[in-house]
Amino acid sequence: MTITNGYCTLDQIKAEMRIDTSDTADDTRLELAVAAASRQIDAHCGRRFWQDGTVKVREYYPDSPMVCQVDDISTTNGLIVQVDDNDDGTYPTTLTLGTHFILLPLNAADEVPVQPFTELRIVDTDGATPFPLRHLFPGVRVTAKFGWPAVPDDVTKACLVQASQLFKASDAVFGAAQFGEAGVALRVQARLNPMAEALLEHYSKPRVA
């Protein structure tokens, strides 16, 4: 198999586990461990860190006439924001970035690691209410590349830690896997490895409606 939207590479997990890159005997198992660890990270954090290859469309109920929380938006390239003025499931009005609304956090691109945008905020309504607070249909449609601009180093390390544990899990005896020559045992659990959890502590976020 190949790793789809994984947070580390095959070579990285091999280096983490001190497996020579020329040794391909366990490549499929390693790739499966990385893929599974990556999806565990997504579920734990309530978000995913890979970027859409093309723009996708999502719809949201705004939080107020001025604010709409959105899923992570990785870039302004291809971004389109439209509103449903009549609550009929159509989105005839397109808002202009920098004129009608801004993206927050304001300095996301200057953060380390680079952050995604998570909020639309109205700055000029022109006397109207661009984010309609009706209840039948979502009031805001966003076309964007969702996800993160790049996978943070913390997330890559968490993936390496978790994937290593998952790879060893198949060798577990009575629910415990042995690591290293010292025979250190690590009990296999359904939750993330504690070190991986600590690395991901600041990235958890529930999905928005």
N, C-alpha and C positions, 0 to 999 in steps of 0.2 A: 504494500500500500504506500501511498504518499501522504505526507502530513498536510492537511488543509487548514489554513488559518491557525497554525500552531504558534506558540509563543517562544519556542526555541527550535533550533535546527537539529537534524540528525547528528551532525558533527559536534554540536555543542553538548548534546546529551552523552555522546560517546566520551568526550573530554571530561565531563562531569563524573562519569563512572569509570574513567581510566580504561576505556576500551579503545584499542588501536583502530584508527579509521579504516585500515585495510581489512579488518575483521568484519565481515558482512553477515555472519551466521545468525545474528539476532536482530538484524535491521528491521524486519517486519514487526517484531515485538516491541522494539524501541520506538518505532514510529507510532504504533498504537498507544503506547504509554504516553507519549507527548501529546497526541490528539486528545486522549481522555483527560489528561491533566489540564490541558488548555480549556476544555469545556467545563471542567470542575471549577476552574478559576472564574469563568464567565458566570456560572451559577452562584458562586460565593459572593462575587462583587456586584451582581445585578447589572452588569454591563459587559461589553466585550471590547477588546483592545485592537482588533484588526479593522482595517478601513475598507469600506465598500469599494469594489473596483469600478463601479458605475453608480450614477445617482439613483436613489430610491425615493419612493413617495411614502410619507407617513402623515397621519392626521392627528390633531390634538384638540382637547378641550382647554381653552385658555384659563389661567388662574384668576385673571382680572382683566379689565379693559386695557391695562397697560403691560401686563406680563403674561408670557406663555413659557412654561418650562417644557423643554424638549429633550429627547435622547441626544447623546453625544454627537455633535457635528464636527467632523474632522477638518473641514476646509470651507472657505467661502466660494471656491470654484464650483460652479454649477448650482449654487444655492438659489432657490426660488421660494418665496413665501407668499401664499395667497390666503384670502379670507372669504368665508361664506357669509355674505351680507344678508341673505334672505332666509337662512336656516332651511335650505332646500337640498343640501347635498352637492351643490355646485360652488365653485370658487372663482367668481368672475373678477375679483379685485386683487391685483398683484401689488405688493408693497416693495418699496425700494430701500435697500440697505444704505444706511447713512443719511437717508432723508426721512423715512417714516419710522424706521426701527434700527436698533443697534443689537449687537450680539454681546453676551456676557459669558465669562469674565472678560473685561476689557483688554487685559494684557495677557491673554491665554498663550499667545505665540511666544511671549518672552519668558514664560515659566520654564523651569527645569524639573522634570521633563515637560515638553510642550503639552499644553492642556487642550482639550476640546472645548467647543462652545456648548453651553447647556441651557441658555435662556435667551428668548427674544424679548426686547423691551421697546415699547413705543416711545418715540421722542417728538413726533409731530403728527397730530391726528387730523390736522386741517379741518377742525371743527366736527369731525366724525368720530366714531368708535371703531377702530380697525379690528380689535379683537372682540367679536360679538359674544355676549354671554347668554347664549341660548342653549337648549338642552336636548334637542332632537338629534342634530348632527354635530360632529366636531367642528369648531369654528375656524380652525387654522389648518392649512395643508402646507407641509414643508417638503420640498424636493431637495435632496442633499446627499453627499457622501457621508454616511454615518460611521461612527467608530472613533478611534483615536488617530492622530496624525502619525504616530509611531508607537511601537510597543515600548513602554518604560522598562528600564533595566531591572527595576524591582520585580516586575511581572515576569520577565525572562528568567530571573533567578528563582522565583517561586515555582515556575513551570519546571525548571531543572530539578528542584528539590522534590516536587510532587511526582514528576514522571519517574524519577529514580525509585521512589517508594512503590509506585504502581508496577514498575518493571520487576522489582523484587517480590511483589506480593504473590506471584505465582509459585514462588519457592517457599512460601510461608508454611510453617508447621505449627498446627494448633493456633493459628492466628498471629504468629510472630515470625518476622523475617530476620535473618542474620546478616550483618554488614561487617565486612573487613575481617582481617586475620584475628582480631581480638575477640571475635564472636559476639559483638554487641548486638543485642536483640531489640528490634523496634516493632511494637505491636501494630498490626495493620488495622486501621480504623476507617469508618465510612467518611469521616470529615477530613479536611485538608491537614497535611502535616503542620504541626505548630509553627515551625519556622516559616513555611509558606504563608500561613495565616498572618504572621507578624509582618512579613514583607508586603502583604496586600492590605494592611489595616487602613491605610488612608485612601484606598481606591473604591471602597464599597459604596454602592448607590442603588436605591431601588429604581425600577423602571417607572416611567411616568405614563399616565393614561392618555 
